[in-house]
Amino acid sequence: MHGFLHGQKLDMWGFVGVGFIISGVAVLNLLSKASVH
């Protein structure tokens, strides 16, 4: 059970990391579009 909970915790942080990456890419895209205009 402990291993299962530990795996879930890692998955949560994995989703958080992916979310940060997607947010960063979205922000960079918005900034690049804004600079073009």
mmCIF file of the N, C-alpha and C atoms, coordinates in Angstrom:
data_MODEL
# 
_entry.id   MODEL 
# 
loop_
_atom_site.group_PDB 
_atom_site.id 
_atom_site.type_symbol 
_atom_site.label_atom_id 
_atom_site.label_alt_id 
_atom_site.label_comp_id 
_atom_site.label_asym_id 
_atom_site.label_entity_id 
_atom_site.label_seq_id 
_atom_site.pdbx_PDB_ins_code 
_atom_site.Cartn_x 
_atom_site.Cartn_y 
_atom_site.Cartn_z 
_atom_site.occupancy 
_atom_site.B_iso_or_equiv 
_atom_site.pdbx_formal_charge 
_atom_site.auth_seq_id 
_atom_site.auth_comp_id 
_atom_site.auth_asym_id 
_atom_site.auth_atom_id 
_atom_site.pdbx_PDB_model_num 
ATOM 1   N N  . MET A 1 1  ? 0.838 -1.202 0.000   1.00 0.00 ? 1  MET A N  1 
ATOM 2   C CA . MET A 1 1  ? 0.000 0.000  0.000   1.00 0.00 ? 1  MET A CA 1 
ATOM 3   C C  . MET A 1 1  ? 0.872 1.250  0.000   1.00 0.00 ? 1  MET A C  1 
ATOM 4   N N  . HIS A 1 2  ? 1.978 1.177  0.762   1.00 0.00 ? 2  HIS A N  1 
ATOM 5   C CA . HIS A 1 2  ? 2.876 2.337  0.827   1.00 0.00 ? 2  HIS A CA 1 
ATOM 6   C C  . HIS A 1 2  ? 3.438 2.648  -0.558  1.00 0.00 ? 2  HIS A C  1 
ATOM 7   N N  . GLY A 1 3  ? 3.813 1.591  -1.289  1.00 0.00 ? 3  GLY A N  1 
ATOM 8   C CA . GLY A 1 3  ? 4.360 1.793  -2.636  1.00 0.00 ? 3  GLY A CA 1 
ATOM 9   C C  . GLY A 1 3  ? 3.324 2.425  -3.544  1.00 0.00 ? 3  GLY A C  1 
ATOM 10  N N  . PHE A 1 4  ? 2.069 2.011  -3.395  1.00 0.00 ? 4  PHE A N  1 
ATOM 11  C CA . PHE A 1 4  ? 0.992 2.562  -4.236  1.00 0.00 ? 4  PHE A CA 1 
ATOM 12  C C  . PHE A 1 4  ? 0.833 4.056  -3.953  1.00 0.00 ? 4  PHE A C  1 
ATOM 13  N N  . LEU A 1 5  ? 0.815 4.416  -2.662  1.00 0.00 ? 5  LEU A N  1 
ATOM 14  C CA . LEU A 1 5  ? 0.663 5.831  -2.298  1.00 0.00 ? 5  LEU A CA 1 
ATOM 15  C C  . LEU A 1 5  ? 1.852 6.633  -2.810  1.00 0.00 ? 5  LEU A C  1 
ATOM 16  N N  . HIS A 1 6  ? 3.050 6.060  -2.692  1.00 0.00 ? 6  HIS A N  1 
ATOM 17  C CA . HIS A 1 6  ? 4.256 6.750  -3.167  1.00 0.00 ? 6  HIS A CA 1 
ATOM 18  C C  . HIS A 1 6  ? 4.162 6.971  -4.672  1.00 0.00 ? 6  HIS A C  1 
ATOM 19  N N  . GLY A 1 7  ? 3.656 5.974  -5.394  1.00 0.00 ? 7  GLY A N  1 
ATOM 20  C CA . GLY A 1 7  ? 3.510 6.094  -6.849  1.00 0.00 ? 7  GLY A CA 1 
ATOM 21  C C  . GLY A 1 7  ? 2.522 7.198  -7.189  1.00 0.00 ? 7  GLY A C  1 
ATOM 22  N N  . GLN A 1 8  ? 1.439 7.268  -6.435  1.00 0.00 ? 8  GLN A N  1 
ATOM 23  C CA . GLN A 1 8  ? 0.433 8.305  -6.682  1.00 0.00 ? 8  GLN A CA 1 
ATOM 24  C C  . GLN A 1 8  ? 1.046 9.687  -6.454  1.00 0.00 ? 8  GLN A C  1 
ATOM 25  N N  . LYS A 1 9  ? 1.871 9.808  -5.422  1.00 0.00 ? 9  LYS A N  1 
ATOM 26  C CA . LYS A 1 9  ? 2.507 11.093 -5.113  1.00 0.00 ? 9  LYS A CA 1 
ATOM 27  C C  . LYS A 1 9  ? 3.402 11.512 -6.274  1.00 0.00 ? 9  LYS A C  1 
ATOM 28  N N  . LEU A 1 10 ? 4.171 10.557 -6.814  1.00 0.00 ? 10 LEU A N  1 
ATOM 29  C CA . LEU A 1 10 ? 5.050 10.862 -7.944  1.00 0.00 ? 10 LEU A CA 1 
ATOM 30  C C  . LEU A 1 10 ? 4.220 11.278 -9.158  1.00 0.00 ? 10 LEU A C  1 
ATOM 31  N N  . ASP A 1 11 ? 3.089 10.600 -9.379  1.00 0.00 ? 11 ASP A N  1 
ATOM 32  C CA . ASP A 1 11 ? 2.233 10.942 -10.519 1.00 0.00 ? 11 ASP A CA 1 
ATOM 33  C C  . ASP A 1 11 ? 1.723 12.369 -10.375 1.00 0.00 ? 11 ASP A C  1 
ATOM 34  N N  . MET A 1 12 ? 1.339 12.738 -9.136  1.00 0.00 ? 12 MET A N  1 
ATOM 35  C CA . MET A 1 12 ? 0.837 14.090 -8.889  1.00 0.00 ? 12 MET A CA 1 
ATOM 36  C C  . MET A 1 12 ? 1.899 15.115 -9.266  1.00 0.00 ? 12 MET A C  1 
ATOM 37  N N  . TRP A 1 13 ? 3.136 14.902 -8.790  1.00 0.00 ? 13 TRP A N  1 
ATOM 38  C CA . TRP A 1 13 ? 4.211 15.844 -9.111  1.00 0.00 ? 13 TRP A CA 1 
ATOM 39  C C  . TRP A 1 13 ? 4.513 15.827 -10.603 1.00 0.00 ? 13 TRP A C  1 
ATOM 40  N N  . GLY A 1 14 ? 4.308 14.675 -11.239 1.00 0.00 ? 14 GLY A N  1 
ATOM 41  C CA . GLY A 1 14 ? 4.526 14.580 -12.689 1.00 0.00 ? 14 GLY A CA 1 
ATOM 42  C C  . GLY A 1 14 ? 3.530 15.467 -13.415 1.00 0.00 ? 14 GLY A C  1 
ATOM 43  N N  . PHE A 1 15 ? 2.266 15.410 -12.977 1.00 0.00 ? 15 PHE A N  1 
ATOM 44  C CA . PHE A 1 15 ? 1.238 16.251 -13.603 1.00 0.00 ? 15 PHE A CA 1 
ATOM 45  C C  . PHE A 1 15 ? 1.551 17.726 -13.362 1.00 0.00 ? 15 PHE A C  1 
ATOM 46  N N  . VAL A 1 16 ? 2.019 18.044 -12.147 1.00 0.00 ? 16 VAL A N  1 
ATOM 47  C CA . VAL A 1 16 ? 2.360 19.435 -11.819 1.00 0.00 ? 16 VAL A CA 1 
ATOM 48  C C  . VAL A 1 16 ? 3.475 19.912 -12.739 1.00 0.00 ? 16 VAL A C  1 
ATOM 49  N N  . GLY A 1 17 ? 4.483 19.069 -12.941 1.00 0.00 ? 17 GLY A N  1 
ATOM 50  C CA . GLY A 1 17 ? 5.601 19.435 -13.815 1.00 0.00 ? 17 GLY A CA 1 
ATOM 51  C C  . GLY A 1 17 ? 5.138 19.658 -15.239 1.00 0.00 ? 17 GLY A C  1 
ATOM 52  N N  . VAL A 1 18 ? 4.294 18.760 -15.732 1.00 0.00 ? 18 VAL A N  1 
ATOM 53  C CA . VAL A 1 18 ? 3.776 18.904 -17.102 1.00 0.00 ? 18 VAL A CA 1 
ATOM 54  C C  . VAL A 1 18 ? 2.962 20.189 -17.209 1.00 0.00 ? 18 VAL A C  1 
ATOM 55  N N  . GLY A 1 19 ? 2.181 20.486 -16.174 1.00 0.00 ? 19 GLY A N  1 
ATOM 56  C CA . GLY A 1 19 ? 1.366 21.705 -16.178 1.00 0.00 ? 19 GLY A CA 1 
ATOM 57  C C  . GLY A 1 19 ? 2.247 22.942 -16.271 1.00 0.00 ? 19 GLY A C  1 
ATOM 58  N N  . PHE A 1 20 ? 3.355 22.949 -15.497 1.00 0.00 ? 20 PHE A N  1 
ATOM 59  C CA . PHE A 1 20 ? 4.271 24.095 -15.547 1.00 0.00 ? 20 PHE A CA 1 
ATOM 60  C C  . PHE A 1 20 ? 4.886 24.235 -16.934 1.00 0.00 ? 20 PHE A C  1 
ATOM 61  N N  . ILE A 1 21 ? 5.260 23.115 -17.541 1.00 0.00 ? 21 ILE A N  1 
ATOM 62  C CA . ILE A 1 21 ? 5.874 23.147 -18.874 1.00 0.00 ? 21 ILE A CA 1 
ATOM 63  C C  . ILE A 1 21 ? 4.884 23.703 -19.892 1.00 0.00 ? 21 ILE A C  1 
ATOM 64  N N  . ILE A 1 22 ? 3.639 23.208 -19.858 1.00 0.00 ? 22 ILE A N  1 
ATOM 65  C CA . ILE A 1 22 ? 2.615 23.682 -20.798 1.00 0.00 ? 22 ILE A CA 1 
ATOM 66  C C  . ILE A 1 22 ? 2.360 25.171 -20.580 1.00 0.00 ? 22 ILE A C  1 
ATOM 67  N N  . SER A 1 23 ? 2.287 25.594 -19.306 1.00 0.00 ? 23 SER A N  1 
ATOM 68  C CA . SER A 1 23 ? 2.056 27.012 -19.003 1.00 0.00 ? 23 SER A CA 1 
ATOM 69  C C  . SER A 1 23 ? 3.202 27.854 -19.551 1.00 0.00 ? 23 SER A C  1 
ATOM 70  N N  . GLY A 1 24 ? 4.432 27.394 -19.367 1.00 0.00 ? 24 GLY A N  1 
ATOM 71  C CA . GLY A 1 24 ? 5.597 28.131 -19.856 1.00 0.00 ? 24 GLY A CA 1 
ATOM 72  C C  . GLY A 1 24 ? 5.570 28.267 -21.368 1.00 0.00 ? 24 GLY A C  1 
ATOM 73  N N  . VAL A 1 25 ? 5.235 27.188 -22.060 1.00 0.00 ? 25 VAL A N  1 
ATOM 74  C CA . VAL A 1 25 ? 5.172 27.228 -23.526 1.00 0.00 ? 25 VAL A CA 1 
ATOM 75  C C  . VAL A 1 25 ? 4.074 28.188 -23.976 1.00 0.00 ? 25 VAL A C  1 
ATOM 76  N N  . ALA A 1 26 ? 2.922 28.144 -23.307 1.00 0.00 ? 26 ALA A N  1 
ATOM 77  C CA . ALA A 1 26 ? 1.801 29.024 -23.664 1.00 0.00 ? 26 ALA A CA 1 
ATOM 78  C C  . ALA A 1 26 ? 2.198 30.484 -23.462 1.00 0.00 ? 26 ALA A C  1 
ATOM 79  N N  . VAL A 1 27 ? 2.860 30.786 -22.340 1.00 0.00 ? 27 VAL A N  1 
ATOM 80  C CA . VAL A 1 27 ? 3.288 32.164 -22.054 1.00 0.00 ? 27 VAL A CA 1 
ATOM 81  C C  . VAL A 1 27 ? 4.289 32.629 -23.105 1.00 0.00 ? 27 VAL A C  1 
ATOM 82  N N  . LEU A 1 28 ? 5.253 31.770 -23.450 1.00 0.00 ? 28 LEU A N  1 
ATOM 83  C CA . LEU A 1 28 ? 6.251 32.142 -24.460 1.00 0.00 ? 28 LEU A CA 1 
ATOM 84  C C  . LEU A 1 28 ? 5.575 32.411 -25.798 1.00 0.00 ? 28 LEU A C  1 
ATOM 85  N N  . ASN A 1 29 ? 4.586 31.589 -26.153 1.00 0.00 ? 29 ASN A N  1 
ATOM 86  C CA . ASN A 1 29 ? 3.869 31.786 -27.415 1.00 0.00 ? 29 ASN A CA 1 
ATOM 87  C C  . ASN A 1 29 ? 3.127 33.121 -27.400 1.00 0.00 ? 29 ASN A C  1 
ATOM 88  N N  . LEU A 1 30 ? 2.469 33.433 -26.277 1.00 0.00 ? 30 LEU A N  1 
ATOM 89  C CA . LEU A 1 30 ? 1.733 34.697 -26.170 1.00 0.00 ? 30 LEU A CA 1 
ATOM 90  C C  . LEU A 1 30 ? 2.696 35.875 -26.263 1.00 0.00 ? 30 LEU A C  1 
ATOM 91  N N  . LEU A 1 31 ? 3.846 35.779 -25.587 1.00 0.00 ? 31 LEU A N  1 
ATOM 92  C CA . LEU A 1 31 ? 4.824 36.871 -25.611 1.00 0.00 ? 31 LEU A CA 1 
ATOM 93  C C  . LEU A 1 31 ? 5.388 37.051 -27.017 1.00 0.00 ? 31 LEU A C  1 
ATOM 94  N N  . SER A 1 32 ? 5.670 35.950 -27.698 1.00 0.00 ? 32 SER A N  1 
ATOM 95  C CA . SER A 1 32 ? 6.229 36.044 -29.052 1.00 0.00 ? 32 SER A CA 1 
ATOM 96  C C  . SER A 1 32 ? 5.202 36.671 -29.995 1.00 0.00 ? 32 SER A C  1 
ATOM 97  N N  . LYS A 1 33 ? 3.929 36.315 -29.850 1.00 0.00 ? 33 LYS A N  1 
ATOM 98  C CA . LYS A 1 33 ? 2.884 36.897 -30.693 1.00 0.00 ? 33 LYS A CA 1 
ATOM 99  C C  . LYS A 1 33 ? 2.741 38.382 -30.387 1.00 0.00 ? 33 LYS A C  1 
ATOM 100 N N  . ALA A 1 34 ? 2.823 38.740 -29.093 1.00 0.00 ? 34 ALA A N  1 
ATOM 101 C CA . ALA A 1 34 ? 2.682 40.138 -28.693 1.00 0.00 ? 34 ALA A CA 1 
ATOM 102 C C  . ALA A 1 34 ? 3.853 40.955 -29.243 1.00 0.00 ? 34 ALA A C  1 
ATOM 103 N N  . SER A 1 35 ? 5.062 40.393 -29.207 1.00 0.00 ? 35 SER A N  1 
ATOM 104 C CA . SER A 1 35 ? 6.240 41.119 -29.693 1.00 0.00 ? 35 SER A CA 1 
ATOM 105 C C  . SER A 1 35 ? 6.160 41.298 -31.213 1.00 0.00 ? 35 SER A C  1 
ATOM 106 N N  . VAL A 1 36 ? 5.568 40.322 -31.911 1.00 0.00 ? 36 VAL A N  1 
ATOM 107 C CA . VAL A 1 36 ? 5.430 40.419 -33.371 1.00 0.00 ? 36 VAL A CA 1 
ATOM 108 C C  . VAL A 1 36 ? 4.486 41.568 -33.712 1.00 0.00 ? 36 VAL A C  1 
ATOM 109 N N  . HIS A 1 37 ? 3.395 41.676 -32.951 1.00 0.00 ? 37 HIS A N  1 
ATOM 110 C CA . HIS A 1 37 ? 2.452 42.772 -33.180 1.00 0.00 ? 37 HIS A CA 1 
ATOM 111 C C  . HIS A 1 37 ? 3.045 44.040 -32.586 1.00 0.00 ? 37 HIS A C  1 
# 
